[in-house]
Amino acid sequence: MDSGEDGNGAQDALPPPPPVPPNVVPIKVDSVASEPVKKKVARVPIARRGFASKGQKIALTTNHFKVNVTGADGHFFHYSVSLSYEDGRPVDGKGIGRKVIDRVHETYDSELGGKDFAYDGEKSLFTVGPLPRNKLEFTVVLEDVSSNRNNGNGSPDRGSPNESDRKRMRRPYQSKTFKVEISFAAKIPMQAIANALRGQESENSQEALRVLDIILRQHASKQGCLLVRQSFFHNDPKNFIDLGGGVLGCRGFHSSFRTTQGGLSLNIDVSTTMIVQPGPVVDFLIANQNARDPFSLDWAKAKKMLKNLRVKTSPSNTEYKITGLSEKPCKEQLFTLKQRNGKDENGEAQTIEVTVFDYFVNHRHIELRYSADLPCINVGKPKRPTYFPIELCTLVSLQRYTKALSTLQRASLVEKSRQKPQERIGVLTNALRSNNYDAEPMLRSCGISISRDLTQIEGRVLAAPRLKVGNGEDFFPRNGRWNFNNKKLVEPTKIERWAVVNFSARCDIRNLVRELIKCGGMKGIHIDPPFDVFEENPQSRRAPPIVRVEKMFEEIQSKLPGAPQFLLCLLPERKNSDLYGPWKRKNLSEYGIVTQCIAPTRVNDQYLTNVLLKINAKLGGLNSMLAVEHSPSIPIVSKGPTIILGMDVSHGSPGQSDVPSIAAVVSSRQWPLISRYRASVRTQSPKVEMIDSLYKRVSETEDEGIIRELLLDFYVSSGKRKPDQIIIFRDGVSESQFNQVLNIELDQIIEACKFLDEKWSPKFVVIVAQKNHHTKFFQHGSPDNVPPGTVIDNKVCHPRNNDFYLCAHAGMIGTTRPTHYHVLLDEVGFSSDDLQELVHSLSYVYQRSTTAISVVAPICYAHLAATQMSQFMKFEDTSETSSSQGGLTSAGPVPVPQLPKLQESVCNSMFFC
């Protein structure tokens, strides 16, 4: 920020200017130079240009409930809240804020003019109409300061330990006094919501909607829910699903207000979050580590897992946050105990050293069955630990589990939380009823009433595009699927110099190879017999993965006459094999060899066909293509050279604060095709969503960015043509980041184009694809999911912007999740129909499967490329040792390790397929 911008303070501090000498003649300023510099106008998302009409009409319902607003001429008043203890220290504990503000509301009702609050739990509070004064100060006393989640059984029963015990234990729940300052910050007209519905969005309309969402959060919080953004989870064991490893899935609801073409609506959906299994700490640890008993636990791992979780201790039932574990077991861990009545000669209280075990068993007379030899739970401060035997601690319910799920846990979550469309409709309408929003005083004072029925809308079903397969045959997918039975691939490759590598997988390799060659022949892929089968030496099995891969390569090099064209690699584990990353890295970045890993369990024709689809695409073949691509007759795209980009950034799991994020961009090549792609992948700072290496100028003549690399490949592979049109699909950004995509990322891409050729200015189309939203569609009067090709661009879409929902795939299980496409920019001038058809067609060019996929292929490929290359560098989770601020240390940002480069021979291939 410019120092001149911080108001008047900075200006006042400057010394007066020096006196002007008497004989100075002022110089006339050149009039041209003084003209204001043209400020670059920021791009904003384009408005909708009209509705599409292609496709067969279909009646649908959606999980949006219509909202009526009658109090539109009122105002929300925004106040900022500052909480401190009586000695002036600010309150930082989460969850205390709501209790304090509730107490203020109960105690000072008349001073507050009887107003209801919407409080966000942190620093903002909203009312309908003003409070009596612009600044109010209150003092309140809270008896028990613990978290707000009710434990299913109302108020906890407190055993009252005798007074001296209470002092000795330094219980934090003696009453505390809080100072509360509420001061006026802003005034938000409710009219802004009506303006947004007419397409005039503003800061005010976003703020007003935020207030409505805060009211929903507060409503849920009052019922003791866990809040995760706009999703709410009740503490009811009926909603818990066991995922194994001490982790439970907890079912709840998402609910938020949306502005749509049909007016304001409340979007309610089913939502699931992960929580830590409540109950005895030991039971959780045994489940989490899959241990036999408490005596075989890994306590270093346990300490990491327990840090910051909240426990209740018996018998007093007080709540604490775990800060660590004791160094020694309970029966050896000493602490200093003040004697009750003994004073020494200086009048100081006498102290003795006792073990935690001795204190609880002999002084407090609490029986301990198994804690003696286990570490204690520490709930104290670093300098003043407070220990409890582990068996007296139980984990509080509804605590989020934020670490990455294992493959098994994830599979279990998906399986146990899916719902058929009809079941979901039932659950949602019940949720609306049981939430009882009509009784929420804040919503009533805004004049808001919510309809009880799902909104009815009209969708259209687009016809599936015709595909080309081998021998010039045409093929029509049915219900979003097709197959290659008795068909040849459209461009099959030859596999000549190849070998099989087996990392101790149990498999009949001769039979596998024979079947693979036979299946390839049926599909048009000519496969020679392999040069050899390299079996891993049984001694290497116990070695680290990198060593196993090295040894295997030494063996291959000693026996093969030259570099193979292809290696088929058999891995012992189906998922998450430690060998996968090192093996891929060795092949792709050191030797430039195409490789396919398999972990065959059931080898049948379908399995082998799927493997061959991947191998064929990696080796430069094509399995099928669109008929309009073959004849080139894609509207606009076939008219002039067009490159299609898919961009995505993948981040480490939430628990890992310092794993670099991985940005991947894929680009189409060999125009007029739109089925062949290549990828460029880079690391960047952790958790940064905007791609920072699209344009990376390192000298006057060099740009090491992603875009230059992709454009040069397009130029070479498309007959020395530069693209006139660049169509960008961007995944994984929320609406608040659209302007950054349009102004930061797009600018970098334009810079990269200008750097290649100053006079070249291609036209851009920018489309964002979102999967993690909460809008679902249901067929009216049918238990089935919506048919593939269903598109919706009315009623629940944005009042102004150009967006549409598309379900391109056939939802086989659960409820189909549509992809929400936002067209942020279109300089080419697509008609709505042509653009929706193009997006739909791009769901049919995915080479790995014979089905339409739920999001355009370039975005899927970007995911795959990022995932595969992230395996090259197995980032250890060091987040325990580093500071928690996103891995920044005091010395500044940590340099991000770079990914290894791919060899020339594979860098333009579809290695990620």
N, C-alpha and C positions, 0 to 999 in steps of 0.2 A: 504494500500500500504506500502511496506517495506520502511523504511526511507533511506535505501541504494540506492533506485531507483530514488531519485529525482536529478539525475545528479551529478555534482561535488560540488555544493554548500555545501551540507551537509558534505561531506568528508573534505573539507578545514577547516571547523570550529572545527574539533576535535583537542585536544591537542596532542603534539608529544608523542610517546610511551615512557614508562620509560626506562632508560638504563639497559642493560642486565648485571647481575653480572659476573665477569670474570671466576668463576669456574663452570659455568653451563654446564652440558653435555646435548646436544639436545636429546630428546626422539624420537626414530624412530616411525613414525606413522604406525599403523597396516594397511597393504595394502588393506585388505578387506574393512575396514571402509571407506577408501578414495575413493572407487569406486563411481561414481556419482549415486545419487538416481535415480531409474527409474522414469521418469516423466510420469504421466498418459497421454496417448494420447487422445486428445479430439475427441469425435465421431462426424462425419459429416453425413448428409443425404446420403443414399446409391444411387448408380447409377441404372438406369433402366436396368433390366436383359433381356429384350425382350418384344415383344408385345403379347397381348392376341389375340385369333382368334375366340373364341366361339361367337355364336349369329348370327342373321341375319343382313346382311349389310344394311345400310341406308344412303342416301345422305343428308347431312346437310349443312347449312351455319352458320357462327358465326359472332358476332359483333367485329371481329378483321379486321383491314385494313392493307394490306401489306405495309411495309415501305422499300424504297430503299435508301441505304447510299452509296454515291460515294466518299465523302471526308474522307475516312477512314484513310488516313496517317497523318492527322492533329492532333493538340493537343488542348484540352481545357486548358486554364490557369485559375486557381482558385485564386482569390484575397480576402483578408479579408477587410471588410469595418468597419470603426469606425466613428460614427457621434457624434458631440458634438455642444453645443451652443457656442457662442463666448467667454463666460466666463469659458469655459472648462467643464461645466456640461454635462454628457452623455445624449443623446436623448433616452428617453424610450418609448415615445408615439408610438403606433402601427399605421401604415399607413402613417406616415410622411416620413419614409425612402424612399419609392418609389418616392415621390414627389421630395425629395432632390436629389436623384440619377438622376431622369429625368432632373432636372435643371442642374446638373453637365454635363450631356450628351449634352444638348443643348448649354450650355455656353462654354464648353472647348473642343469642337469637335476636333480641330486640335491638342491640347496637348495630346489627347487620341488616336492620329493616326487614327481618323475616325472610330474607332472600335464600333461595337454594343455590348451591354451588355446583359447578362441574370442575373437578380438580384432576390434573393429570398425574398426580403422585409426585411431581417434582417441583417445578418453579412457576407453573402457570395455573391460574384459577379463572373461571369464567362465570358470569352471572347474566341473567336476562334483565336488562335495565341496570341502572347504576346502584352501587352501595351508597349509604348516606354520606360518606366522606371519601375523598380521594386517597387518603392515607390513614390506615387504621393499625393500631398496635395492641396486641393482646398477650396475656400470660396464661398458660394452662398447665395443669399438672396431670401427668399420666402415671398410674400405679405400676403397670406392668408393660415393659417395652419389649415385645417380641414380635414375630411376624404375624401377618394378618390372616394366614390360612387357617380356617377352623379345622380341627382334626376330626371332623365327622361326628363328634359327639358333643358339640356345643362347647361350653367353657371347661377348661381343664380343671380337675379337682386338685387343690393345692394342699399337700400335707404341710402343716406349719411347723418347721423345725424351730427349736427354741432359739431365743434371741442371740445367744453367744455363737451358736452354730452359724446363724445367718451372717453375722459379722465375719466369722472366721472364713466362711466360704466366699467372702466378697461377692455376694450375689448381685448381679447387675439389675435385679428387678425391683430394687427399692424405688419409690416414686421419684420421678424426674420432673423438673420444671422446664418449660420451653417458652421462648419468646417468639412471637409470630408477628411479622410485619407484612401487611397487605397493601400494596400501592398500585395506583392506576397506571396501566401501560398503554392501552389502546381501546378504540371503539370500533366494532365491526358491524356494519349494517346487515341485517338478515336478508335484505333485498338482494345482496350479492349472490345469494343462492339462485334466486329467480333469474338474475342476469346470466349466471353460468349456464342455466338451462336453455337460455336463448343463444348460447354460444359465445357469450362475452365473459371469458374467464379472467380473473384478476387475483391479486394477492388476497384481497378480501374474501373472494368466494372460496379459495382454498382454505383460508383460516376458518371461515364459517363452517365448512364441512368438517374441518379438524375438530371444532368444538362439538359437533354432533357425534363424531366418533369417540371423543373423550367421554361424552355422557354415557355411551354404550359401555365403555371400559369401566367407568365408575360404577355403573349399574351391576356389572359382573363382579367387580371387586367387593361390593357390599354383600354379595352372596358367597364370599369366601373363595372365589375362583382364582386359579393361576392365570395371569394375563401374559400372552405372548403376542406383542403388537395388537392386531385386531382379532385375535383368537382367544377364546375363554374356555377354561377347563375346570369342571366341578370336581370336588374331592369325593368321588363316589366310586367304590371298588367295582361297581357294575361296568364302569367305563374303562377299566384297566385291562390291557392284554399283555400277557407275559411274553417277552421276546427272548428270554434267556440272558444269562450273564448279569443278573441283578438289574436289568433294564425293563421297564414297563412302557408300553405304548399307552397314552392316555387320550381317549376320544373326547373331543369337545366341538366347539362351533366357531366358525369365523363369522363375524357380522360387521358390515361397514356400509356407510351411505355412499351412493354413486350418483353422479349426474348423468342422465342418459337422454336420448331423443324423446323418450316417452315420459320425461319428468324425473323427479327425484325418486330413487328406489333404494330399498334396503336389500343388500346382497347377503344371503345367509348360506353357509356351506358347512359341510362336515370337515373337521380338521383334526389332525392327530399330532401330538408332540411326544417326546420321550421324557420319562421321569425316572428317578432313582427309586428302586423298590423300597417302600417305607417299612419300618419295623426294626428289629435288633440290628445293630451295626455289623455284628459278626455274621448274621445270616446273609446280609448284603455282600460282604467280602467273600464269603464262601461261594456264593452264586457267581459273583463277578470274576473270580479267579478259577472257578470250576475246581475248587479244592475239596479234599475229603473232609477236613476238620479244621478248626481254628489254628491248630499247631503246625499245619503245613502251608500257611499263608506266606506270601512274599510281602514283607511289611514295607519295603521301599515303594513297591507298586501301590500298596494300600494307602500309604501316606499321600501320594499324588492324587489318588482317586477320591480321598475323603476331604481334602483341603477345601475349605469354604462351604462344606455342606452343613446343614443345621440339624442339631440333635436335641431331643428332650432327655433330661436325666431323671432317673427315679431316685428316691421317692418324692422329690420336691416338684417334679414335673415342670422344671424351668427350661427355657429354650436357650441354646447357645450356638455359636458358629464354631466349627472345628478349625483350629489353627495349625494343628500338627499332631504328632504322636510323641510319647515320652521316649527318651533314648533307651531306658532300661525297662525290664518287665515290672509289673505292678508291685511285686513283693520286694523289689530291690530299689525302686525309684523313691528317693527321699525328698521330703520338703520340710520347711520350718514351720512348726506349729506353736502358736502363742499359747501359754498356759492360761487357764481360765482365771485363777485367783492368785497365782504366784507372782510376786514382784521381787526383783532382785534388790540389792542394797541401794542402787541409784533410783529406785522407783520405776525402773523400766519393766515392762511385762517380760516374764521369763519365757524362754523358747526352748523347745526340744526338737531334735530331728526324728521324724518318724517316716516309715514307708507308707505309700498310698494304701497298700493292702491293709497294713496294721491299723491305719486311721479308720478306714471304713468298717473293718470287721470288729475291732476292739473299742474304738471310741464312738462310732455311730451305730454299732450293733447291727450291721447290714450283712446278711450272709452272701458270700461270693463263691460261686460254684466253680468257675473255670478261668477267672481273670488273672489269677496269681502269676502265671508264667507268660502272660501276653502284655504287650505295651499298653499304656494308658492313653486315653483320648485327651489331648490338650486343647482347652478352650480359652486359654489366657492370652496375654500379650507376650511379645518376644522376651521382654525382660522379666515379666511376672507370670510364669506359667500357672495354669490351674488344671489339675489332673482329675480325671474320673476313670474308674475301672471300666473296661469296655462293655461289660455285660449290663451296666446301668444306663447305657446310652442307646436310644432308639432314633432312627432317622425319621424326620418329620415328612409328612406326605406332600405331594405336589412340588418336588424340587426337580428342576429341569436337568436332564442329562445331555451335555452338549458335545461329548466326544463322538468321533465317527463310529457308526455302527459296523459290526462285522458283516461279511457277506450273508452269513446265516441269519443274523438278526434282521438285516434288511429284507431278506426273502420272507421271513416270518411276519414282519410288519406289513409288507405288501399283501401277503396272503390273508392275514387276519383282519385287515382294515378295509378290504374292498367291499363295495355294496352294489347290488344290482340297481338299475335306475329306479324301479318302483319302490324298493326298500328305502333308497335315499330320499325320494320325495316324501315318504311317510315320516322319516326321521326329521326332515327339515320343517315340515308343517307343525310337527309336535314341538320342535325347538322354539318356533315363533310363539306358539301358545304358551309354553312353560316360561319363556323369558318375561312374558307379561310386561312388554314395553309401555302399554297404555297407562300403567300405573306409575311410570317413572315421572316424578314431578317436574324435572327439568325439561323433558320432552313435551309435557303438557303445557308448560309455560311458553314454549316456542310455538304452540298450536300445531303440534305434529301428530298425525294419526297414521297408522300403518295397516295396509290391507292384509287380510288373512289368506289371500289366494296367490298362487304363483302367477307370474305375468305370462300372458299368451302372446306369441309372436309368430311371424311367418318366416320360414327359411326357404332356401332353394337347394336342390340337389344337382350338382354339376355332373355331367356324364364323364366317365373315366376316359382318359386319353388312350388312343390306339397305340399299341406297342409294336416294334419290329423285332422279330427274332431271326434265327439263321435261315438260310435258303430263301431269303426274301419274303418269308411268311409274315402275315399280320396277325396280331393277337389282341383280343379284347379282354381286359381284366374283368372278373365278375366279383362283386362285393369286395372290391379293393384288393383282390388277390389273383395270382396266376401261377402256373408251374411250367417246368420244362420237360414234362413227360413227353417222350417221343419228339422232342424239339431240339434243335441245335442252337448254340449261343450265336448272337449276331456277329461278333468278331472274336472267334476263339484263338488262343495262342498255341504255340508248340512248346512242350517242356522237354528239352533235350539233355543238357548236362545237369543232372541233379542227384541228390543223395538223401538218405534218411538218417536222422540223428535221434537216438533214443536215450533220454535221461532216466533210465531205470523205470520206465512205465511198463506195466504188465500188459502185453498185447501180442497178438499173433501178427507179426509185421509182414510176413510173406503174403498172408491172406489180404491184409489191408492194402498192400501195394498192388496186388493182382486186381482187387475190386476197384481201386482208384483208377487204374489204367483202363479198365473196362468201362467204368462210368464216364471217364473223360472222353473215351471214343464215342459213346452215345451222344455226348453233348458237342462233339466236333473238336475237342481238344486232343491233339495227338501227344501222347506221353510215352517217351522211350523208357525202357527199364532203368531203374536207378543205378548209378555207378557202384554204390555200396550202401550197406547199413552200418552206421557207427554206433556200437553199443557202449554205454558208459562203463568204465572199469568199476566194479563193485566197491573197491577201496575208496573211490572218490565220493561216494554217496554222502559221507558225513562231512565233507569239506564245505567251506563257505561257497555260496552260489557263484561268486566271481571266479573263484579257483576252478570250480567244476566246468564253467564255460571255457576258461583258458585251456584247461586240459583237453577238452573236447576239440577245440580248434587246433591244438598241436597235433592231435591224432588225425584230423581231417587234412591238414596241410601236408602231413608226412605221406598220406596215401593218394590224394587226388592229384592228377597231372596238372590241373590249372584251376582257376577260380570257377566254382559252379555257378550256373545261372540261377539255381533255386535250391533251398534246403527245406525239407519237411522235418519239423522238430516235434518229437513226442515228449510231453511233460507228464510227470506223475500226478500232479494235482489239477483238478479242473479249474479252480478259481484261485486267484492270488498266489500263483507260484512265485517263489523268490527268484527262480531262474529267468522268468520272463523278461524283466528289465535288462539285466546284464546281457542276455542272449540277443535281444533286439538291438541293443546299443552296439554290440560287437559286429553284428551283421550289417546294420545300416550305416553306422557312422565310421567304422574302421575298414570294412571290406566292400561295402556296396553290394551286398547279396540280398536278394529278395527271399524272405522266409515266411513260412506259415507254421504257427504253433497249434498243435491239437492235443487234447487229452481224451482219447477215444474211450467211451464206455460201451455204447451200443453202436456198432458200425452197420448202418443200413444204407440203402440207396439215397434216401432223403438227406441223411447226414453227409454222405460223400458229395452229393450235389451242392449242398451249402458250402462245404469246404472248397470245392472247385470254383464256385462263384467268386469267392474271395481271392483264390490263387490267380484266376484268370484276370481279375481287375488289377491285382498288384503287378502282374507281368505285362500290363499294357493292353489287354483285351477289353472287350465290352460284352456284357451279358445280354442286355436288351437296350433298346433306345426308343425314344418317342418317334412315332411315324412322322410328326411335323418337324422333327429334327433331321430326319433322314431326307425328307423331300425339300429341304429347309423352307418351312412355311409358318414359322412361329410369328404371330403378329409382332411387328416392331423389332424383335430380337434378331430375326433372320434378315431384316432389311439392311442393317449395317453392323460392322464388327461390334460385338457386345460382350463384355466380360461380366461374369456373375461372381460376387465375393460372398463368402460366409464367414462371419467374425464371431469369436466367442472368447471369454476369459474364464478359466476355471481356477478356483481358489482352494487352498487347503481346507481341512475340516475346521469347524468353528473353534475346536479346542487348540488348534495349531496357529499360533500368532505369527510365526516367523518362517513359514514355508512359502517360498516365492509363488506368486500367482503365475499362471501360464496362459499367454495370449496366443491364439491360433487363428490364422486367416487362411481359408482355402480359396482357390480361384479356378474358374473354368478355363479350359485350354482347347486349342484346335477348333476355334469358331468355324462354322456355325453350330458345332456341338454344344450341348449344355449338360452332357452326362459325364464328361471327363474332367477331373480336378487334380490339382496338386496343392500341397500345403506348405506354409511357412510358420514356424512355431518359435516363440521367444519367451524367456522368463521376464518377470518384472516384479516391482515391489509387492510385498504381501498385501492382499485385500484391496488392491487398486483395480477399479473396474474399467477405467478408460485405458485403451491400449496406447502405450507411450512410444512404441518403436515402429509406428507406421512409416514415419519419415525421420531418418537419422542422419543428418548431414555431418560428415566427419572432416571434410575439407572442401575446397572450392569445386572439386570435380567428383567427389565421392559422396554417395548416399547409401548407407548400409541398412536402410529401413526395409520393412516387409514388402511394402507396396511396389517399390522399384523392382525387387526380385520377381514378384508375380507378374508385373506388367511386361518385363523383358521376356519372360517365358511365354506369355500370351502372344507377344509380337513374333517370336520365333516360331511358335507352334501354329500360328494362324496365318501363315503365308505373308510374313512381313507387314502385317496390318496393325495399326494402333487401334484400340477400341474407341469408337465414337460415343459409346454409352457404357456407363459403369453402374451396375445394379448391385446394391449392397444389402445383404441381409445381416442384421445384428441381433445377437441373442443375449439374453440375460441382463437387460437394463430395465430399470423401473421408470415410470412416467416422470419422476423428478429428474431423471438423467437424460431425457430426450434432448434437451437443449445442448448438453455437453456433447452428445453424439453428433449433433448437427453443426456445432460451432468449433469443437476441439478436434474430434476425430476426422470429420470431413475436411477441415482445413488442412490437416496433416496430409490427407490423401491428395488434395489439390496441389499442395506444395510439392509432393513427390512427382506429380504429373508435370508441373511446371519445370521442375529440376531436370526432367528428361528432355523436355522440349518446351521452351518458353511460349511458343505460338499455339501450342495444342491445348484446346479447352473442351474436354469431353462433357457430355451431359450426365447428370447423376440422378439415380433413384435410390432413396434410403428407406428401408423397411425394417422395423423392429419386430421380432417374434417373441411373444411371451407365453410361457407355459405355466408359470406359477401364479395364476390368478384364481378367482373363485367362482367364475361363471360356468354353469353347466346347462346343457340342453336335454330335453326329454321329448320323446315322440308322444304326441297327443293320443291317449287311449291305446298305447301299445307298450308291452313290457320290454321291448327291445331298445338297444341303443340307437342313436340317430344313424342313418345310413352313411357310408363313406361318401365324401364329396359335399356334405352339408355345409352351406355357407350362410352366414347371417350378417347383414350390414345395416340393419334398421333397429328401431325401438330400444334395445339395450346397448346400442353403440353410442359413441361420444356425440354430444350435441353439435359440435363444430368440426372436430378433427376427422381425418380420413382413416377410419379403422374398420376391420371386419374380423369375424370369428370364422375359422374353418376347421371342420373335422374331416381330414382327408382319409383317415385310416378307419378300418373296421374295428370297433371296440368289441373284443371277444369276451372279456371278463370285466367286472366292475362297471363303473360309469365312465363313458368317454370323456376325456379332458380335451376340449377344443384348444387350438392354438389361436392366440389373439394377435393379429397382425396390425401394426400401426404404420401407415404410409406417411413418413415425416417429410419427404421431399420427392417431387417427381418433375424433373426438368424436361423429361422426354415427352410427356403428354399422353400417357396410357389412358385408354378408356377404362372405367371401373370393371367392365366385363373382361377386357383383355388382361388386366393386371391380376384379377382373381383367378383367371384361367391359367396364367403363367405360374402363379404360386401353387395352384393345385397340381399342375403338370410336374413341378419340381419335387413333389412328394412321390413321384413315380419313377425317378431316375436313380434311386439308391441301389447300388450294385450288389450289396450284401444280402438282399432278401428279395423274395418274389411277392412282396406286399407293398401297398402304399403305406408310407410312414406318416407319423403325426405332425412332423414339422419338415420344412424344405430340406432336401438332401445336403446342400452346402453347409447348413448349420450343423447337421448331424456329423458330417465329415470333420468340421472344425472341432467338435467335441472329441471325436475319436483320435484325431491327431494330437490334441492337447493331452488326452489321457495316456496315449501310448508313449509320447515323448517324456511325460512326467515320470514314467517308470524308468527312464534312462538314469535319472538321478534320484535314488531313493532318499528323499529328504528325511533325516531322522527328526523325530519330534523333540526339538530342544526347548520347547516353550516353557518347560519347568525352570530351566536355568536362566533364561533371558528375562528381561523385564517385561511386564505385561503389555506395555504400550506398543502393540503391533511390532514387537521385535526391535524397537529403537533403543539403542543404548545412549549413554550420555554423550558419546563421541559423535553422534549424528547417525544418519541412516546406514544400515549395514549394506555393503555391496552385495548385489544379487548375483549368485553364481549363474554363469551362462550355460545354455544347453550345448552339447557337442553338435558340430555341423554334420549333415548327412553327406555321403559320397555322391559325386556327380551322377553315377549310374542309377541311383535310386531317388535322388531329391525331387525329380519331376514325376515320380510314379505315385500311384495311389497306395503307398506303403501302409496307410492307416486303415485300409479296408478290412 
